[in-house]
């Protein structure tokens, strides 16, 4: 699974989440109706859910949790 574009994958919210937690059991993609931005929802076996939203530069950032 490629988490981000070339180079620096570990230095993104999705990259850090993937490295720390491994591959999610499911990833759902949807549009945030409030911002019209793409959103990814990662679900893990542990019950943890991470929500990432795409910004205007095409990068995803975490909107529900921090490190």
ZADO-1210 file (C-alpha; in nm, 4 decimals, padded with zeros to 6 digits):
<atoms>
<atom x="00.0000" y="00.0000" z="00.0000" code="UNK" pos="1"/>
<atom x="00.1402" y="00.3398" z="-00.0965" code="UNK" pos="2"/>
<atom x="00.0422" y="00.5934" z="00.1653" code="UNK" pos="3"/>
<atom x="00.1550" y="00.9190" z="00.0027" code="UNK" pos="4"/>
<atom x="00.3328" y="01.0410" z="-00.3098" code="UNK" pos="5"/>
<atom x="00.7017" y="00.9835" z="-00.3680" code="UNK" pos="6"/>
<atom x="00.9403" y="01.0528" z="-00.0811" code="UNK" pos="7"/>
<atom x="00.8630" y="01.1534" z="00.2772" code="UNK" pos="8"/>
<atom x="00.5769" y="00.9066" z="00.3248" code="UNK" pos="9"/>
<atom x="00.6615" y="00.8520" z="00.6900" code="UNK" pos="10"/>
<atom x="00.6393" y="01.2275" z="00.7533" code="UNK" pos="11"/>
<atom x="00.2644" y="01.2515" z="00.6870" code="UNK" pos="12"/>
<atom x="-00.0327" y="01.1781" z="00.9102" code="UNK" pos="13"/>
<atom x="-00.1319" y="00.8763" z="00.7011" code="UNK" pos="14"/>
<atom x="00.2283" y="00.7531" z="00.6847" code="UNK" pos="15"/>
<atom x="00.2786" y="00.7783" z="01.0610" code="UNK" pos="16"/>
<atom x="-00.0529" y="00.6050" z="01.1246" code="UNK" pos="17"/>
<atom x="00.0383" y="00.3218" z="00.8870" code="UNK" pos="18"/>
<atom x="00.3834" y="00.2744" z="01.0407" code="UNK" pos="19"/>
<atom x="00.2507" y="00.2753" z="01.3990" code="UNK" pos="20"/>
<atom x="-00.0677" y="00.0719" z="01.3452" code="UNK" pos="21"/>
<atom x="-00.0031" y="-00.1267" z="01.0287" code="UNK" pos="22"/>
<atom x="-00.2501" y="-00.1754" z="00.7477" code="UNK" pos="23"/>
<atom x="-00.6121" y="-00.0917" z="00.8370" code="UNK" pos="24"/>
<atom x="-00.8778" y="-00.3609" z="00.7976" code="UNK" pos="25"/>
<atom x="-01.0816" y="-00.1195" z="00.5843" code="UNK" pos="26"/>
<atom x="-01.0516" y="00.2211" z="00.4205" code="UNK" pos="27"/>
<atom x="-01.3658" y="00.4101" z="00.3206" code="UNK" pos="28"/>
<atom x="-01.3463" y="00.7119" z="00.0903" code="UNK" pos="29"/>
<atom x="-01.6157" y="00.9791" z="00.0883" code="UNK" pos="30"/>
<atom x="-01.6676" y="01.3504" z="00.0362" code="UNK" pos="31"/>
<atom x="-01.7023" y="01.5716" z="00.3424" code="UNK" pos="32"/>
<atom x="-02.0354" y="01.7491" z="00.2795" code="UNK" pos="33"/>
<atom x="-01.9261" y="02.0536" z="00.4819" code="UNK" pos="34"/>
<atom x="-01.6002" y="02.1209" z="00.2943" code="UNK" pos="35"/>
<atom x="-01.6408" y="01.9234" z="-00.0319" code="UNK" pos="36"/>
<atom x="-01.2961" y="01.7707" z="00.0340" code="UNK" pos="37"/>
<atom x="-01.2174" y="01.4016" z="-00.0085" code="UNK" pos="38"/>
<atom x="-01.1955" y="01.2096" z="00.3161" code="UNK" pos="39"/>
<atom x="-01.0570" y="00.8666" z="00.4079" code="UNK" pos="40"/>
<atom x="-01.1736" y="00.6735" z="00.7122" code="UNK" pos="41"/>
<atom x="-00.9322" y="00.4022" z="00.8284" code="UNK" pos="42"/>
<atom x="-01.0701" y="00.1284" z="01.0560" code="UNK" pos="43"/>
<atom x="-00.8507" y="-00.1017" z="01.2637" code="UNK" pos="44"/>
<atom x="-00.9182" y="-00.4356" z="01.4300" code="UNK" pos="45"/>
<atom x="-00.8559" y="-00.2677" z="01.7676" code="UNK" pos="46"/>
<atom x="-01.1580" y="-00.0440" z="01.7127" code="UNK" pos="47"/>
<atom x="-00.9490" y="00.2656" z="01.6436" code="UNK" pos="48"/>
<atom x="-01.0753" y="00.4881" z="01.3635" code="UNK" pos="49"/>
<atom x="-00.8657" y="00.7542" z="01.1937" code="UNK" pos="50"/>
<atom x="-01.0157" y="01.0166" z="00.9637" code="UNK" pos="51"/>
<atom x="-00.7977" y="01.1945" z="00.7077" code="UNK" pos="52"/>
<atom x="-00.9117" y="01.4809" z="00.4881" code="UNK" pos="53"/>
<atom x="-00.7476" y="01.6051" z="00.1699" code="UNK" pos="54"/>
<atom x="-00.6400" y="01.9687" z="00.1675" code="UNK" pos="55"/>
<atom x="-00.6261" y="02.2023" z="-00.1333" code="UNK" pos="56"/>
<atom x="-00.2706" y="02.0794" z="-00.2113" code="UNK" pos="57"/>
<atom x="-00.3825" y="01.7165" z="-00.2392" code="UNK" pos="58"/>
<atom x="-00.2246" y="01.6003" z="00.0874" code="UNK" pos="59"/>
<atom x="-00.4247" y="01.4188" z="00.3523" code="UNK" pos="60"/>
<atom x="-00.4146" y="01.5293" z="00.7156" code="UNK" pos="61"/>
<atom x="-00.5681" y="01.3710" z="01.0244" code="UNK" pos="62"/>
<atom x="-00.8788" y="01.5470" z="01.1497" code="UNK" pos="63"/>
<atom x="-00.9830" y="01.3329" z="01.4489" code="UNK" pos="64"/>
<atom x="-00.6734" y="01.2320" z="01.6466" code="UNK" pos="65"/>
<atom x="-00.3126" y="01.3268" z="01.7047" code="UNK" pos="66"/>
<atom x="00.0201" y="01.1596" z="01.7801" code="UNK" pos="67"/>
</atoms>
